[in-house]
């Protein structure tokens, strides 16, 4: 079975500060890993994904994440927070199988303080 | 990527009535679609996997007779909440997967259902 945990249901950072959102997963098979962002009353937007290859993945809006198999982690970072980054962030996992369900973590709400 | 459109974006209905939510894949033929439910301040929970031309596969604990799913074409899946109750009020989101190995998952904008 697969599962995702996100340490910290709420994270606050100052504008311009480093953003670090933590994600750990468990999977019995090689996983695909994703980070999604959700703004209030909207659907999900894909920030970045890891499937195979390079373990440091760059996404949109300056975000990046590093897949560390030994730590079963896929933490999301951004060097400098912007006010527009305030949103809900979800880490997700799916099996390396076509059309398999995506399992979401509980989410982390990011606040950016001016 | 795939463009996924849901309709309506929000709906208010009376207890005991049924509500249909549409999920359309506008630029991709989706043999499989996924329906999620999200309660306030919570994560997305998979309700069911919608398969074109066959019965949906429901997750444990989801009542298939209450949440009717029809995937009649490669571009449309519908979720009907039957005999809705206030506890069914939630945000419903559909998803399609594309790309080789289905590595990309795209989501609709969601439907806010409020049952009064």
HADDOCK unambig.tbl for C-alpha pairs under 7 A between the chains (distance, minus, plus):
assign (segid A and resid 42 and name CA) (segid B and resid 109 and name CA) 5.19 0.50 0.50
assign (segid A and resid 42 and name CA) (segid B and resid 110 and name CA) 6.19 0.50 0.50
assign (segid A and resid 43 and name CA) (segid B and resid 93 and name CA) 6.93 0.50 0.50
assign (segid A and resid 43 and name CA) (segid B and resid 107 and name CA) 6.11 0.50 0.50
assign (segid A and resid 43 and name CA) (segid B and resid 108 and name CA) 5.68 0.50 0.50
assign (segid A and resid 43 and name CA) (segid B and resid 109 and name CA) 3.93 0.50 0.50
assign (segid A and resid 43 and name CA) (segid B and resid 110 and name CA) 5.29 0.50 0.50
assign (segid A and resid 44 and name CA) (segid B and resid 107 and name CA) 5.84 0.50 0.50
assign (segid A and resid 97 and name CA) (segid B and resid 101 and name CA) 6.34 0.50 0.50
assign (segid A and resid 98 and name CA) (segid B and resid 101 and name CA) 4.79 0.50 0.50
assign (segid A and resid 98 and name CA) (segid B and resid 102 and name CA) 4.84 0.50 0.50
assign (segid A and resid 99 and name CA) (segid B and resid 32 and name CA) 6.77 0.50 0.50
assign (segid A and resid 99 and name CA) (segid B and resid 97 and name CA) 6.27 0.50 0.50
assign (segid A and resid 99 and name CA) (segid B and resid 102 and name CA) 5.70 0.50 0.50
assign (segid A and resid 104 and name CA) (segid B and resid 43 and name CA) 6.72 0.50 0.50
assign (segid A and resid 104 and name CA) (segid B and resid 44 and name CA) 6.30 0.50 0.50
assign (segid A and resid 105 and name CA) (segid B and resid 43 and name CA) 6.66 0.50 0.50
assign (segid A and resid 106 and name CA) (segid B and resid 42 and name CA) 6.43 0.50 0.50
assign (segid A and resid 106 and name CA) (segid B and resid 43 and name CA) 4.84 0.50 0.50
assign (segid A and resid 107 and name CA) (segid B and resid 43 and name CA) 5.98 0.50 0.50
